[in-house]
Amino acid sequence: MTSRIRLDATKISVVVTCTDCPHWSAFRFTKRDAWQAARAHEKRAHPGATQATSNLAKHADTP
């Protein structure tokens, strides 16, 4: 599995970036929301990649 999605998290925010797409980023307030943004990007830009989907499943129970 290629790890192209990166989350830079603080106590109050998360910045999402993609190492393959330096022009793309997202800003969210929770890791769950960040992984949702990453999954949407992954589906559009990297079909077949599963990093974001796998990580989103780990945060499914968090608000």
CHARMM internal coordinates of N, CA and C (Angstrom, degrees):
IC EDIT
DIST 1 N 1 CA 1.4466
DIST 1 CA 1 C 1.5282
ANGL 1 N 1 CA 1 C 109.01
DIST 1 C 2 N 1.3005
ANGL 1 CA 1 C 2 N 115.94
DIHE 1 N 1 CA 1 C 2 N 133.36
DIST 2 N 2 CA 1.4509
ANGL 1 C 2 N 2 CA 121.41
DIHE 1 CA 1 C 2 N 2 CA 177.43
DIST 2 CA 2 C 1.5203
ANGL 2 N 2 CA 2 C 109.49
DIHE 1 C 2 N 2 CA 2 C -87.90
DIST 2 C 3 N 1.3262
ANGL 2 CA 2 C 3 N 117.44
DIHE 2 N 2 CA 2 C 3 N 129.36
DIST 3 N 3 CA 1.4584
ANGL 2 C 3 N 3 CA 121.79
DIHE 2 CA 2 C 3 N 3 CA 176.65
DIST 3 CA 3 C 1.5116
ANGL 3 N 3 CA 3 C 108.74
DIHE 2 C 3 N 3 CA 3 C -96.75
DIST 3 C 4 N 1.3098
ANGL 3 CA 3 C 4 N 115.97
DIHE 3 N 3 CA 3 C 4 N 94.97
DIST 4 N 4 CA 1.4630
ANGL 3 C 4 N 4 CA 119.49
DIHE 3 CA 3 C 4 N 4 CA -179.30
DIST 4 CA 4 C 1.5195
ANGL 4 N 4 CA 4 C 111.66
DIHE 3 C 4 N 4 CA 4 C -105.83
DIST 4 C 5 N 1.3279
ANGL 4 CA 4 C 5 N 117.26
DIHE 4 N 4 CA 4 C 5 N -21.49
DIST 5 N 5 CA 1.4590
ANGL 4 C 5 N 5 CA 121.87
DIHE 4 CA 4 C 5 N 5 CA -178.81
DIST 5 CA 5 C 1.5275
ANGL 5 N 5 CA 5 C 108.95
DIHE 4 C 5 N 5 CA 5 C -88.62
DIST 5 C 6 N 1.3370
ANGL 5 CA 5 C 6 N 115.03
DIHE 5 N 5 CA 5 C 6 N 133.31
DIST 6 N 6 CA 1.4671
ANGL 5 C 6 N 6 CA 121.11
DIHE 5 CA 5 C 6 N 6 CA 178.89
DIST 6 CA 6 C 1.5255
ANGL 6 N 6 CA 6 C 108.88
DIHE 5 C 6 N 6 CA 6 C -125.72
DIST 6 C 7 N 1.3370
ANGL 6 CA 6 C 7 N 115.75
DIHE 6 N 6 CA 6 C 7 N 138.12
DIST 7 N 7 CA 1.4497
ANGL 6 C 7 N 7 CA 121.87
DIHE 6 CA 6 C 7 N 7 CA 174.40
DIST 7 CA 7 C 1.5193
ANGL 7 N 7 CA 7 C 108.49
DIHE 6 C 7 N 7 CA 7 C -114.01
DIST 7 C 8 N 1.3265
ANGL 7 CA 7 C 8 N 115.69
DIHE 7 N 7 CA 7 C 8 N 129.13
DIST 8 N 8 CA 1.4580
ANGL 7 C 8 N 8 CA 122.29
DIHE 7 CA 7 C 8 N 8 CA 174.69
DIST 8 CA 8 C 1.5167
ANGL 8 N 8 CA 8 C 106.19
DIHE 7 C 8 N 8 CA 8 C -111.86
DIST 8 C 9 N 1.3440
ANGL 8 CA 8 C 9 N 116.29
DIHE 8 N 8 CA 8 C 9 N 101.46
DIST 9 N 9 CA 1.4575
ANGL 8 C 9 N 9 CA 120.85
DIHE 8 CA 8 C 9 N 9 CA -171.56
DIST 9 CA 9 C 1.5228
ANGL 9 N 9 CA 9 C 112.23
DIHE 8 C 9 N 9 CA 9 C -108.42
DIST 9 C 10 N 1.3282
ANGL 9 CA 9 C 10 N 114.68
DIHE 9 N 9 CA 9 C 10 N 140.71
DIST 10 N 10 CA 1.4599
ANGL 9 C 10 N 10 CA 122.84
DIHE 9 CA 9 C 10 N 10 CA 168.90
DIST 10 CA 10 C 1.5244
ANGL 10 N 10 CA 10 C 106.37
DIHE 9 C 10 N 10 CA 10 C -117.28
DIST 10 C 11 N 1.3232
ANGL 10 CA 10 C 11 N 117.13
DIHE 10 N 10 CA 10 C 11 N -172.67
DIST 11 N 11 CA 1.4626
ANGL 10 C 11 N 11 CA 119.94
DIHE 10 CA 10 C 11 N 11 CA 179.09
DIST 11 CA 11 C 1.5281
ANGL 11 N 11 CA 11 C 112.01
DIHE 10 C 11 N 11 CA 11 C -67.81
DIST 11 C 12 N 1.3435
ANGL 11 CA 11 C 12 N 117.47
DIHE 11 N 11 CA 11 C 12 N -23.22
DIST 12 N 12 CA 1.4638
ANGL 11 C 12 N 12 CA 119.11
DIHE 11 CA 11 C 12 N 12 CA -174.10
DIST 12 CA 12 C 1.5219
ANGL 12 N 12 CA 12 C 115.12
DIHE 11 C 12 N 12 CA 12 C -119.92
DIST 12 C 13 N 1.3317
ANGL 12 CA 12 C 13 N 118.97
DIHE 12 N 12 CA 12 C 13 N -8.23
DIST 13 N 13 CA 1.4646
ANGL 12 C 13 N 13 CA 119.06
DIHE 12 CA 12 C 13 N 13 CA -177.75
DIST 13 CA 13 C 1.5183
ANGL 13 N 13 CA 13 C 111.73
DIHE 12 C 13 N 13 CA 13 C -155.09
DIST 13 C 14 N 1.3270
ANGL 13 CA 13 C 14 N 114.06
DIHE 13 N 13 CA 13 C 14 N 165.28
DIST 14 N 14 CA 1.4692
ANGL 13 C 14 N 14 CA 121.25
DIHE 13 CA 13 C 14 N 14 CA 178.41
DIST 14 CA 14 C 1.5225
ANGL 14 N 14 CA 14 C 108.15
DIHE 13 C 14 N 14 CA 14 C -138.35
DIST 14 C 15 N 1.3323
ANGL 14 CA 14 C 15 N 116.35
DIHE 14 N 14 CA 14 C 15 N 128.68
DIST 15 N 15 CA 1.4623
ANGL 14 C 15 N 15 CA 122.10
DIHE 14 CA 14 C 15 N 15 CA 173.44
DIST 15 CA 15 C 1.5221
ANGL 15 N 15 CA 15 C 106.99
DIHE 14 C 15 N 15 CA 15 C -105.14
DIST 15 C 16 N 1.3174
ANGL 15 CA 15 C 16 N 115.87
DIHE 15 N 15 CA 15 C 16 N 129.00
DIST 16 N 16 CA 1.4640
ANGL 15 C 16 N 16 CA 122.28
DIHE 15 CA 15 C 16 N 16 CA -178.65
DIST 16 CA 16 C 1.5238
ANGL 16 N 16 CA 16 C 108.30
DIHE 15 C 16 N 16 CA 16 C -108.01
DIST 16 C 17 N 1.3289
ANGL 16 CA 16 C 17 N 116.91
DIHE 16 N 16 CA 16 C 17 N 131.74
DIST 17 N 17 CA 1.4590
ANGL 16 C 17 N 17 CA 121.25
DIHE 16 CA 16 C 17 N 17 CA 176.12
DIST 17 CA 17 C 1.5135
ANGL 17 N 17 CA 17 C 109.64
DIHE 16 C 17 N 17 CA 17 C -133.29
DIST 17 C 18 N 1.3308
ANGL 17 CA 17 C 18 N 115.09
DIHE 17 N 17 CA 17 C 18 N 162.69
DIST 18 N 18 CA 1.4629
ANGL 17 C 18 N 18 CA 122.33
DIHE 17 CA 17 C 18 N 18 CA 177.99
DIST 18 CA 18 C 1.5294
ANGL 18 N 18 CA 18 C 107.31
DIHE 17 C 18 N 18 CA 18 C -124.79
DIST 18 C 19 N 1.3143
ANGL 18 CA 18 C 19 N 116.72
DIHE 18 N 18 CA 18 C 19 N 123.97
DIST 19 N 19 CA 1.4610
ANGL 18 C 19 N 19 CA 119.99
DIHE 18 CA 18 C 19 N 19 CA -177.71
DIST 19 CA 19 C 1.5258
ANGL 19 N 19 CA 19 C 112.44
DIHE 18 C 19 N 19 CA 19 C -66.27
DIST 19 C 20 N 1.3188
ANGL 19 CA 19 C 20 N 117.52
DIHE 19 N 19 CA 19 C 20 N -23.38
DIST 20 N 20 CA 1.4611
ANGL 19 C 20 N 20 CA 120.87
DIHE 19 CA 19 C 20 N 20 CA 179.08
DIST 20 CA 20 C 1.5306
ANGL 20 N 20 CA 20 C 112.94
DIHE 19 C 20 N 20 CA 20 C -86.98
DIST 20 C 21 N 1.3270
ANGL 20 CA 20 C 21 N 116.66
DIHE 20 N 20 CA 20 C 21 N -14.93
DIST 21 N 21 CA 1.4729
ANGL 20 C 21 N 21 CA 121.73
DIHE 20 CA 20 C 21 N 21 CA -175.67
DIST 21 CA 21 C 1.5321
ANGL 21 N 21 CA 21 C 109.33
DIHE 20 C 21 N 21 CA 21 C -130.79
DIST 21 C 22 N 1.3200
ANGL 21 CA 21 C 22 N 118.14
DIHE 21 N 21 CA 21 C 22 N 78.41
DIST 22 N 22 CA 1.4657
ANGL 21 C 22 N 22 CA 120.22
DIHE 21 CA 21 C 22 N 22 CA -175.46
DIST 22 CA 22 C 1.5248
ANGL 22 N 22 CA 22 C 114.13
DIHE 21 C 22 N 22 CA 22 C -62.77
DIST 22 C 23 N 1.3200
ANGL 22 CA 22 C 23 N 118.14
DIHE 22 N 22 CA 22 C 23 N -16.32
DIST 23 N 23 CA 1.4645
ANGL 22 C 23 N 23 CA 121.90
DIHE 22 CA 22 C 23 N 23 CA 178.85
DIST 23 CA 23 C 1.5264
ANGL 23 N 23 CA 23 C 112.67
DIHE 22 C 23 N 23 CA 23 C -84.08
DIST 23 C 24 N 1.3530
ANGL 23 CA 23 C 24 N 118.35
DIHE 23 N 23 CA 23 C 24 N -10.55
DIST 24 N 24 CA 1.4511
ANGL 23 C 24 N 24 CA 121.94
DIHE 23 CA 23 C 24 N 24 CA -176.42
DIST 24 CA 24 C 1.5253
ANGL 24 N 24 CA 24 C 110.84
DIHE 23 C 24 N 24 CA 24 C -105.14
DIST 24 C 25 N 1.3197
ANGL 24 CA 24 C 25 N 116.44
DIHE 24 N 24 CA 24 C 25 N 139.81
DIST 25 N 25 CA 1.4574
ANGL 24 C 25 N 25 CA 122.42
DIHE 24 CA 24 C 25 N 25 CA 170.77
DIST 25 CA 25 C 1.5213
ANGL 25 N 25 CA 25 C 108.37
DIHE 24 C 25 N 25 CA 25 C -158.72
DIST 25 C 26 N 1.3202
ANGL 25 CA 25 C 26 N 115.48
DIHE 25 N 25 CA 25 C 26 N 165.64
DIST 26 N 26 CA 1.4577
ANGL 25 C 26 N 26 CA 121.17
DIHE 25 CA 25 C 26 N 26 CA 177.41
DIST 26 CA 26 C 1.5254
ANGL 26 N 26 CA 26 C 108.24
DIHE 25 C 26 N 26 CA 26 C -142.78
DIST 26 C 27 N 1.3147
ANGL 26 CA 26 C 27 N 115.91
DIHE 26 N 26 CA 26 C 27 N 152.92
DIST 27 N 27 CA 1.4604
ANGL 26 C 27 N 27 CA 123.04
DIHE 26 CA 26 C 27 N 27 CA 178.33
DIST 27 CA 27 C 1.5208
ANGL 27 N 27 CA 27 C 107.91
DIHE 26 C 27 N 27 CA 27 C -124.12
DIST 27 C 28 N 1.3298
ANGL 27 CA 27 C 28 N 116.37
DIHE 27 N 27 CA 27 C 28 N 125.95
DIST 28 N 28 CA 1.4638
ANGL 27 C 28 N 28 CA 121.03
DIHE 27 CA 27 C 28 N 28 CA 178.99
DIST 28 CA 28 C 1.5268
ANGL 28 N 28 CA 28 C 109.04
DIHE 27 C 28 N 28 CA 28 C -138.03
DIST 28 C 29 N 1.3379
ANGL 28 CA 28 C 29 N 116.01
DIHE 28 N 28 CA 28 C 29 N 170.26
DIST 29 N 29 CA 1.4608
ANGL 28 C 29 N 29 CA 120.96
DIHE 28 CA 28 C 29 N 29 CA -178.73
DIST 29 CA 29 C 1.5225
ANGL 29 N 29 CA 29 C 113.67
DIHE 28 C 29 N 29 CA 29 C -101.91
DIST 29 C 30 N 1.3385
ANGL 29 CA 29 C 30 N 118.46
DIHE 29 N 29 CA 29 C 30 N -13.26
DIST 30 N 30 CA 1.4634
ANGL 29 C 30 N 30 CA 121.83
DIHE 29 CA 29 C 30 N 30 CA 177.14
DIST 30 CA 30 C 1.5273
ANGL 30 N 30 CA 30 C 109.44
DIHE 29 C 30 N 30 CA 30 C -133.45
DIST 30 C 31 N 1.3189
ANGL 30 CA 30 C 31 N 115.22
DIHE 30 N 30 CA 30 C 31 N 156.50
DIST 31 N 31 CA 1.4685
ANGL 30 C 31 N 31 CA 119.29
DIHE 30 CA 30 C 31 N 31 CA 177.85
DIST 31 CA 31 C 1.5268
ANGL 31 N 31 CA 31 C 110.71
DIHE 30 C 31 N 31 CA 31 C -65.59
DIST 31 C 32 N 1.3155
ANGL 31 CA 31 C 32 N 116.42
DIHE 31 N 31 CA 31 C 32 N -36.45
DIST 32 N 32 CA 1.4758
ANGL 31 C 32 N 32 CA 119.31
DIHE 31 CA 31 C 32 N 32 CA 178.35
DIST 32 CA 32 C 1.5270
ANGL 32 N 32 CA 32 C 110.13
DIHE 31 C 32 N 32 CA 32 C -59.97
DIST 32 C 33 N 1.3243
ANGL 32 CA 32 C 33 N 116.81
DIHE 32 N 32 CA 32 C 33 N -48.09
DIST 33 N 33 CA 1.4630
ANGL 32 C 33 N 33 CA 120.38
DIHE 32 CA 32 C 33 N 33 CA 178.62
DIST 33 CA 33 C 1.5311
ANGL 33 N 33 CA 33 C 111.35
DIHE 32 C 33 N 33 CA 33 C -64.59
DIST 33 C 34 N 1.3288
ANGL 33 CA 33 C 34 N 116.12
DIHE 33 N 33 CA 33 C 34 N -34.95
DIST 34 N 34 CA 1.4663
ANGL 33 C 34 N 34 CA 120.15
DIHE 33 CA 33 C 34 N 34 CA 178.36
DIST 34 CA 34 C 1.5249
ANGL 34 N 34 CA 34 C 110.62
DIHE 33 C 34 N 34 CA 34 C -64.42
DIST 34 C 35 N 1.3409
ANGL 34 CA 34 C 35 N 116.46
DIHE 34 N 34 CA 34 C 35 N -43.58
DIST 35 N 35 CA 1.4626
ANGL 34 C 35 N 35 CA 119.23
DIHE 34 CA 34 C 35 N 35 CA 178.66
DIST 35 CA 35 C 1.5290
ANGL 35 N 35 CA 35 C 111.42
DIHE 34 C 35 N 35 CA 35 C -67.86
DIST 35 C 36 N 1.3322
ANGL 35 CA 35 C 36 N 117.90
DIHE 35 N 35 CA 35 C 36 N -30.01
DIST 36 N 36 CA 1.4663
ANGL 35 C 36 N 36 CA 120.10
DIHE 35 CA 35 C 36 N 36 CA 175.15
DIST 36 CA 36 C 1.5288
ANGL 36 N 36 CA 36 C 110.21
DIHE 35 C 36 N 36 CA 36 C -65.49
DIST 36 C 37 N 1.3198
ANGL 36 CA 36 C 37 N 116.70
DIHE 36 N 36 CA 36 C 37 N -42.75
DIST 37 N 37 CA 1.4703
ANGL 36 C 37 N 37 CA 120.47
DIHE 36 CA 36 C 37 N 37 CA 177.20
DIST 37 CA 37 C 1.5249
ANGL 37 N 37 CA 37 C 110.13
DIHE 36 C 37 N 37 CA 37 C -64.05
DIST 37 C 38 N 1.3179
ANGL 37 CA 37 C 38 N 115.93
DIHE 37 N 37 CA 37 C 38 N -41.10
DIST 38 N 38 CA 1.4644
ANGL 37 C 38 N 38 CA 120.38
DIHE 37 CA 37 C 38 N 38 CA 179.33
DIST 38 CA 38 C 1.5236
ANGL 38 N 38 CA 38 C 111.12
DIHE 37 C 38 N 38 CA 38 C -64.47
DIST 38 C 39 N 1.3405
ANGL 38 CA 38 C 39 N 116.32
DIHE 38 N 38 CA 38 C 39 N -39.89
DIST 39 N 39 CA 1.4662
ANGL 38 C 39 N 39 CA 119.78
DIHE 38 CA 38 C 39 N 39 CA 178.93
DIST 39 CA 39 C 1.5279
ANGL 39 N 39 CA 39 C 110.86
DIHE 38 C 39 N 39 CA 39 C -63.63
DIST 39 C 40 N 1.3171
ANGL 39 CA 39 C 40 N 116.40
DIHE 39 N 39 CA 39 C 40 N -42.36
DIST 40 N 40 CA 1.4683
ANGL 39 C 40 N 40 CA 119.77
DIHE 39 CA 39 C 40 N 40 CA 178.62
DIST 40 CA 40 C 1.5297
ANGL 40 N 40 CA 40 C 110.32
DIHE 39 C 40 N 40 CA 40 C -61.81
DIST 40 C 41 N 1.3219
ANGL 40 CA 40 C 41 N 117.04
DIHE 40 N 40 CA 40 C 41 N -42.83
DIST 41 N 41 CA 1.4651
ANGL 40 C 41 N 41 CA 120.90
DIHE 40 CA 40 C 41 N 41 CA 177.38
DIST 41 CA 41 C 1.5249
ANGL 41 N 41 CA 41 C 110.34
DIHE 40 C 41 N 41 CA 41 C -63.27
DIST 41 C 42 N 1.3186
ANGL 41 CA 41 C 42 N 116.02
DIHE 41 N 41 CA 41 C 42 N -45.69
DIST 42 N 42 CA 1.4590
ANGL 41 C 42 N 42 CA 121.49
DIHE 41 CA 41 C 42 N 42 CA -178.62
DIST 42 CA 42 C 1.5335
ANGL 42 N 42 CA 42 C 110.89
DIHE 41 C 42 N 42 CA 42 C -58.94
DIST 42 C 43 N 1.3244
ANGL 42 CA 42 C 43 N 117.14
DIHE 42 N 42 CA 42 C 43 N -43.04
DIST 43 N 43 CA 1.4715
ANGL 42 C 43 N 43 CA 120.56
DIHE 42 CA 42 C 43 N 43 CA 179.94
DIST 43 CA 43 C 1.5231
ANGL 43 N 43 CA 43 C 111.45
DIHE 42 C 43 N 43 CA 43 C -64.59
DIST 43 C 44 N 1.3434
ANGL 43 CA 43 C 44 N 116.56
DIHE 43 N 43 CA 43 C 44 N -38.48
DIST 44 N 44 CA 1.4685
ANGL 43 C 44 N 44 CA 120.24
DIHE 43 CA 43 C 44 N 44 CA -179.72
DIST 44 CA 44 C 1.5238
ANGL 44 N 44 CA 44 C 112.63
DIHE 43 C 44 N 44 CA 44 C -75.82
DIST 44 C 45 N 1.3157
ANGL 44 CA 44 C 45 N 117.03
DIHE 44 N 44 CA 44 C 45 N -45.04
DIST 45 N 45 CA 1.4609
ANGL 44 C 45 N 45 CA 120.84
DIHE 44 CA 44 C 45 N 45 CA -170.04
DIST 45 CA 45 C 1.5231
ANGL 45 N 45 CA 45 C 114.86
DIHE 44 C 45 N 45 CA 45 C -100.44
DIST 45 C 46 N 1.3379
ANGL 45 CA 45 C 46 N 117.40
DIHE 45 N 45 CA 45 C 46 N -22.43
DIST 46 N 46 CA 1.4691
ANGL 45 C 46 N 46 CA 120.89
DIHE 45 CA 45 C 46 N 46 CA -175.54
DIST 46 CA 46 C 1.5262
ANGL 46 N 46 CA 46 C 110.58
DIHE 45 C 46 N 46 CA 46 C -137.49
DIST 46 C 47 N 1.3299
ANGL 46 CA 46 C 47 N 117.68
DIHE 46 N 46 CA 46 C 47 N 63.81
DIST 47 N 47 CA 1.4715
ANGL 46 C 47 N 47 CA 120.45
DIHE 46 CA 46 C 47 N 47 CA -178.10
DIST 47 CA 47 C 1.5273
ANGL 47 N 47 CA 47 C 110.95
DIHE 46 C 47 N 47 CA 47 C -53.76
DIST 47 C 48 N 1.3031
ANGL 47 CA 47 C 48 N 114.92
DIHE 47 N 47 CA 47 C 48 N 136.12
DIST 48 N 48 CA 1.4611
ANGL 47 C 48 N 48 CA 120.29
DIHE 47 CA 47 C 48 N 48 CA 179.32
DIST 48 CA 48 C 1.5140
ANGL 48 N 48 CA 48 C 113.37
DIHE 47 C 48 N 48 CA 48 C 94.15
DIST 48 C 49 N 1.3245
ANGL 48 CA 48 C 49 N 118.46
DIHE 48 N 48 CA 48 C 49 N -15.84
DIST 49 N 49 CA 1.4595
ANGL 48 C 49 N 49 CA 121.57
DIHE 48 CA 48 C 49 N 49 CA 177.48
DIST 49 CA 49 C 1.5277
ANGL 49 N 49 CA 49 C 108.88
DIHE 48 C 49 N 49 CA 49 C -74.30
DIST 49 C 50 N 1.3222
ANGL 49 CA 49 C 50 N 116.79
DIHE 49 N 49 CA 49 C 50 N 147.80
DIST 50 N 50 CA 1.4716
ANGL 49 C 50 N 50 CA 120.09
DIHE 49 CA 49 C 50 N 50 CA -175.08
DIST 50 CA 50 C 1.5239
ANGL 50 N 50 CA 50 C 114.49
DIHE 49 C 50 N 50 CA 50 C -128.40
DIST 50 C 51 N 1.3115
ANGL 50 CA 50 C 51 N 118.53
DIHE 50 N 50 CA 50 C 51 N 4.60
DIST 51 N 51 CA 1.4665
ANGL 50 C 51 N 51 CA 120.50
DIHE 50 CA 50 C 51 N 51 CA -177.33
DIST 51 CA 51 C 1.5280
ANGL 51 N 51 CA 51 C 111.78
DIHE 50 C 51 N 51 CA 51 C -56.99
DIST 51 C 52 N 1.3071
ANGL 51 CA 51 C 52 N 117.52
DIHE 51 N 51 CA 51 C 52 N -51.65
DIST 52 N 52 CA 1.4629
ANGL 51 C 52 N 52 CA 120.78
DIHE 51 CA 51 C 52 N 52 CA -177.28
DIST 52 CA 52 C 1.5264
ANGL 52 N 52 CA 52 C 111.34
DIHE 51 C 52 N 52 CA 52 C -67.50
DIST 52 C 53 N 1.3150
ANGL 52 CA 52 C 53 N 117.69
DIHE 52 N 52 CA 52 C 53 N -40.69
DIST 53 N 53 CA 1.4600
ANGL 52 C 53 N 53 CA 120.79
DIHE 52 CA 52 C 53 N 53 CA 179.24
DIST 53 CA 53 C 1.5214
ANGL 53 N 53 CA 53 C 110.56
DIHE 52 C 53 N 53 CA 53 C -61.85
DIST 53 C 54 N 1.3145
ANGL 53 CA 53 C 54 N 116.90
DIHE 53 N 53 CA 53 C 54 N -43.03
DIST 54 N 54 CA 1.4778
ANGL 53 C 54 N 54 CA 121.11
DIHE 53 CA 53 C 54 N 54 CA 179.15
DIST 54 CA 54 C 1.5245
ANGL 54 N 54 CA 54 C 111.46
DIHE 53 C 54 N 54 CA 54 C -63.82
DIST 54 C 55 N 1.3214
ANGL 54 CA 54 C 55 N 116.68
DIHE 54 N 54 CA 54 C 55 N -43.79
DIST 55 N 55 CA 1.4515
ANGL 54 C 55 N 55 CA 119.92
DIHE 54 CA 54 C 55 N 55 CA -179.89
DIST 55 CA 55 C 1.5189
ANGL 55 N 55 CA 55 C 112.22
DIHE 54 C 55 N 55 CA 55 C -71.35
DIST 55 C 56 N 1.3064
ANGL 55 CA 55 C 56 N 118.03
DIHE 55 N 55 CA 55 C 56 N -33.54
DIST 56 N 56 CA 1.4596
ANGL 55 C 56 N 56 CA 121.16
DIHE 55 CA 55 C 56 N 56 CA 177.21
DIST 56 CA 56 C 1.5349
ANGL 56 N 56 CA 56 C 109.31
DIHE 55 C 56 N 56 CA 56 C -63.35
DIST 56 C 57 N 1.3156
ANGL 56 CA 56 C 57 N 117.82
DIHE 56 N 56 CA 56 C 57 N -38.52
DIST 57 N 57 CA 1.4701
ANGL 56 C 57 N 57 CA 121.49
DIHE 56 CA 56 C 57 N 57 CA 179.31
DIST 57 CA 57 C 1.5291
ANGL 57 N 57 CA 57 C 110.48
DIHE 56 C 57 N 57 CA 57 C -61.16
DIST 57 C 58 N 1.3143
ANGL 57 CA 57 C 58 N 118.17
DIHE 57 N 57 CA 57 C 58 N -33.71
DIST 58 N 58 CA 1.4747
ANGL 57 C 58 N 58 CA 121.98
DIHE 57 CA 57 C 58 N 58 CA 178.66
DIST 58 CA 58 C 1.5135
ANGL 58 N 58 CA 58 C 111.25
DIHE 57 C 58 N 58 CA 58 C -68.87
DIST 58 C 59 N 1.3280
ANGL 58 CA 58 C 59 N 118.16
DIHE 58 N 58 CA 58 C 59 N -24.68
DIST 59 N 59 CA 1.4647
ANGL 58 C 59 N 59 CA 122.37
DIHE 58 CA 58 C 59 N 59 CA -177.88
DIST 59 CA 59 C 1.5283
ANGL 59 N 59 CA 59 C 112.18
DIHE 58 C 59 N 59 CA 59 C -107.03
DIST 59 C 60 N 1.3094
ANGL 59 CA 59 C 60 N 117.32
DIHE 59 N 59 CA 59 C 60 N 15.81
DIST 60 N 60 CA 1.4700
ANGL 59 C 60 N 60 CA 121.18
DIHE 59 CA 59 C 60 N 60 CA -175.71
DIST 60 CA 60 C 1.5273
ANGL 60 N 60 CA 60 C 112.95
DIHE 59 C 60 N 60 CA 60 C -62.42
DIST 60 C 61 N 1.3102
ANGL 60 CA 60 C 61 N 117.78
DIHE 60 N 60 CA 60 C 61 N -30.73
DIST 61 N 61 CA 1.4617
ANGL 60 C 61 N 61 CA 121.12
DIHE 60 CA 60 C 61 N 61 CA -176.84
DIST 61 CA 61 C 1.5177
ANGL 61 N 61 CA 61 C 113.55
DIHE 60 C 61 N 61 CA 61 C -91.67
DIST 61 C 62 N 1.3183
ANGL 61 CA 61 C 62 N 118.24
DIHE 61 N 61 CA 61 C 62 N -2.33
DIST 62 N 62 CA 1.4650
ANGL 61 C 62 N 62 CA 120.36
DIHE 61 CA 61 C 62 N 62 CA -179.79
DIST 62 CA 62 C 1.5146
ANGL 62 N 62 CA 62 C 110.37
DIHE 61 C 62 N 62 CA 62 C -91.79
DIST 62 C 63 N 1.3059
ANGL 62 CA 62 C 63 N 116.85
DIHE 62 N 62 CA 62 C 63 N 146.45
DIST 63 N 63 CA 1.4724
ANGL 62 C 63 N 63 CA 119.24
DIHE 62 CA 62 C 63 N 63 CA -179.46
DIST 63 CA 63 C 1.5150
ANGL 63 N 63 CA 63 C 112.71
DIHE 62 C 63 N 63 CA 63 C -71.20
END
COOR INIT
IC SEED 1 N 1 CA 1 C
IC BUILD
